[in-house]
Amino acid sequence: MFHQLFYPRQALLVTASSSEKTNLTAVEWFMPVADKPPVVALSLANNSLTLDLICTSMEFVVAVPSEKLKEAVMLCGSTSGKYIDKFEEAKLTQVRAKKVSAPLILEAVANLECKVLSYTNAGDHTIVVGEVVEAHPPKQDNEAEPFLFNYGGKKLFGFKKD
């Protein structure tokens, strides 16, 4: 229950790929860690397929969804890629990344390609730290879209940065 003190939090999507399997999941426990070089950290459930793929490939993509992707984010955060193709079910388009095997998400406002620096077990979750090796910032037509946040308890809403 203590984590409810830390909401609202930005909702993000994370993709990972290894061999023939690709998956994505919704993530809220995320933070920037360093600026030079750019480093981020995220927390994934230990039983997550996305975590398994990240630990195998040592790469991932963080995608920033807009409010328009609310339903896709809900689906990706409440189902397992072990049983369904989340890209197909959420109607999201995979785009080849420049420096990692995990795909970008075409419909996202921005994408960050990351290489794993470390990961640490933290109870029922694992903290993954990655260096951003390629950034795909918002296109001008996407800059005005409200970013997606969760108020807690799967209450998603858009928030526009000025």
Beta strands, then each sheet from edge to edge (+ up, - down):
strand 1: 9-10
strand 2: 12-18
strand 3: 21-27
strand 4: 30-34
strand 5: 39-45
strand 6: 59-64
strand 7: 94-95
strand 8: 104-105
strand 9: 110-122
strand 10: 125-136
strand 11: 147-150
strand 12: 156-159
sheet 1: 1+ 11- 12+
sheet 2: 3+ 2- 6+ 9- 10+ 5- 4+
sheet 3: 7+ 8-
end
